[in-house]
Amino acid sequence: MYMIEAIDVTKKFGSLTVFENLNVNVSKGEVLVIIGPSGSGKSTFLRCLNHLEIANEGQIIIEGEKLEEKNKELVRKVTTKMGMVFQNFNLFPHMTALENVMEAPRTVKKENKEEVKKKAERLLKKVGLEDKMDYYPSKLSGGQKQRVAIARALAMEPDIMLFDEPTSALDPELVGEVLNVMKELASEGMTMVVVTHEMGFAKDVADRVIFMDGGKIVEEGVPEQIFTFPTQDRTKEFLKKVI
C-alpha cells in the first residue's frame, strides 16, 4: 500500500487548468522532491494532497483512505496524519515558540497539557531551539521561525510531512539550518513530499525527483538520473538555469 496515491488528479481555477491528470505515488519512508519553475502547479498539487485545495477530478488516497469532499469526518481524520510546513511560517504572534508547538495537540487532539508540554519541549530541542522556547515569533529569525513551524507540525505525530518551499522566504545564510532539520527527518524514515528550489537538497536527500512544468510531470527518476542524465530537453533547459 502506498502512503500517498494521486490518480489522474486535475485542478482548475475557473478556466485556468493548474495541472492535469497527475499520477503520483509515494511509498512509506520515501522522500519525494518536486522541482520546476514557478507556476508549474507544484504547490497547488501539495495543497490538494492534504485537502487545502479540492481537486476537480481524480482520486487522492492517503494510507488507503480515499479523500472525498462529502466525507468530511474521514477527510479530517486522514489529514491530521499529515503535517505541512509552508513558505511563510504562519505562527501565532501572541504565543511563544513553546505555546505554538503545544496548540494543535491541545485543541485538535485534546491531549493532556503536561504531556503535550513535554513533547513540545522535546521537539523544540530536536530542531535546535531549546534556548528559544519562551521567545515570541517577533524575536526569532526566519530560520528559527521555520524550525518552530516544523516542530509544530511534528507535534501532531504525522505519518507524512509535506513541505511547500520551506526555505524560499529565508535569507540565504538561514537556509541550511532548516534543511538540516529536514535531512534529519528523512534519515529517521519520515515519509516526505518536498516542493523546493534547493537543488542540493534534492540531490542529497531525495529518493525520487519529479520535474513539473506547465501543469504536467515532464520527467521523474532518481536524483542521479534527473540531475546527471536528464532525458527531456525541458528538464535540461531548467537545470542549466538553476544549477
N, C-alpha and C positions, 0 to 999 in steps of 0.2 A: 504493500500500500504506500502510495506517495503521501508526503506531508502536505504538499500543495499540488493541485491539478487544475490547470486552466485549459478548458476545451473550447476551441472556436469562439473565443471571447472578443466581442466588439463593443467599443464605447464611442458614442456620438454626443456632441453638444449641439443640439439643433441640427443644422445642415452640415456641420463640421464633423468629419469622422476622425477621431483621435488615433485609433488603431482598429484593426480589422482582422478577425479570425486568428487571434493569437493562440498558440498551443504551447504551454509551458508546464513542465513537471519538475518538482523539487523533492529529492529523497531526504530521509532523516539524516541529520548531521551534515548535509551538503551546504556549501556556501556558493550561492549563485550570484554573480555580479552582472548587472545590466549597464552597458555603456552606450553612448550615442550622443548625437548633437541635441541641443536644446530644442524642445518642441517635437521630439520624436515619439512621445507617448509614454516614456519610461515611468515618470512619477504618477501619472494617471493610472497606469496599469497596477502599480504598487497599491494605490488607494482603492482600487477595485478589489484587490485580494482581501483586504480587511473591511470591505463594505462601506468605506467612507464615500466612495462613489459607487453607483449601481451600474453594472454592465448592462447594455441594451440587449445583447444576445450572447448565447453561450453559457457554459457552466463553470462555476468555481467551486471546487471541492477541497475542503480543508480537513485533513486527518479523517477522510472517509465520509465527512458530512457535507452535503450539498447546501450551499448558501442560496436561500430563496427569500425574496422580499416579503412574501406572505407569511413566512415562518419567523417572525421577529424574535421569539424566545430562543430558538435554535441559533439564529444569527448572533444574538447577544452572547450566548454561551460559548460559541465557537470563537468569536472574535476576541473574547477576553483571554484566550490562549495565545494571542498574537500581540507581541509588543511592537510599538512603532516609534521610531525616532525621526523627527522632522528636520528640515533645513533650519527653521527658526525654533528656538528651544521650547517655547510655549510653557515656561514655568510660571507658577503663580507668584507675582511680585511681592505679595504681602506675607508669604510663607518662607521660612528658612529652607536651606537645602534639605535638611532632615525632614521637615514637615512636608515638603513637596514629594519626597520619596514615600512617605507614610500615607499620603492622602488616598490614593486609589485602593490599596488593600483594606483601608478602614471603611471607606464609603461604599465601594462596589462589592467587596467580598466580606465585609463586616467582620474582619479578623480582629483578634484580641489586641488591644492597644500596646501592651508591653511586648508581646511577641513581634508585632509589626515594627516597633521601635528598634528592637534588637536586629531584626532583619535589615531595616533601613541603614542602621549603623554599619552592619557587615558589608552591605552593598556599596556604601559610600567609601568605605575602606578599600574595597575591591577596585574601585575606579580612581583610587589615589587621592581622595578628598576627606580623609579622616579629620584633618585640621580645619575643614571649612563647613562642618555640619551646621553650625549656628549662623552662617552667613546668609544674608538675603541675596537674591539674584543680582541686584544692583551693585553689589560689592564683589561679584565674581567676573572673571574674564570670560570671553566667548567659549574658549575650550573647556573651562570649568563648568559653565552652564550646560554645555552639551554632555559632559560626563555625568552631571546630575540627571539630565534627561534620560541617559542610558540606564542609570541606576533606578530611576523611577519606573521605566518600562520593565526592568528585571524584577522589580518588587511584586509584580503580578504573577511571577513564576511562569512566564510564557514558554510554550514549546517551540515557537517560531519568533524570530526577530526580523522586522522589516526596517531598513534604513533608507531614507529618502534624501540623498545628497547631504549627509550629516556634517560634512566639513565645508560646504560651499559658502557659508556665511562667516567663516572664521578667517582671521589673519593667518598668513602662511605659516608663521612660526608656531601657531597653536594647533595646526592640523595633526601633527604627529602624536600628540597626547591622546587625541580621540581615536585615531587609527590604531594605536597600541592597545587600547581597551577592546576595540573590535577584533583585533588579531587574537587577543587572549580568549575572547568568547568563542571564536572559531576553533581555536586549539582545544577547547573544552567540549567540542562536539555540538554546539548550538546550531540549529538549522537557521540559515540566514539568507535573506534576499536583499541585496545592496545595490541601490542606484547611486553611481558615483562618477566623478570626473578624475578620481585618483587612480591613474593607470598603474602606478607602482603597487598599490594595494591590490588591485585586480590581478596583477601578475603573481604576487607573492601568496595571496590568501585564497583566491577563488578556486573552487573545484571545477567550475564551468563558467564561461563568459558568454553572454548574449550581446550582440551588437544590433541595436534597433535604429531604424531611420525611416521617417515618413510613415510611422504607424505600423511598420512591419518588421519582423525579425529577418535581418539580412543574412546573418551568419551566426553560428554558435559552435562552441567547441571548448576544449581545454585551453587554459591560458597560453601554453606554448604554441598551439596551433593558431590561435587568433592573433597573437602579438608577433609571432615569428614567421608564420607561413599562412597569412590570410588568403583565402581563395577568391573573395569578391573584390572587385575594383573599388566599390564604395567603401568597404572596410579599410582597404589600403590607403585610400584618399583621406579618410577620417584620421587614421592613426598617424599618418605623416604630419598632419596639422597639430596633433595634440601631444605627440611624444618628442 
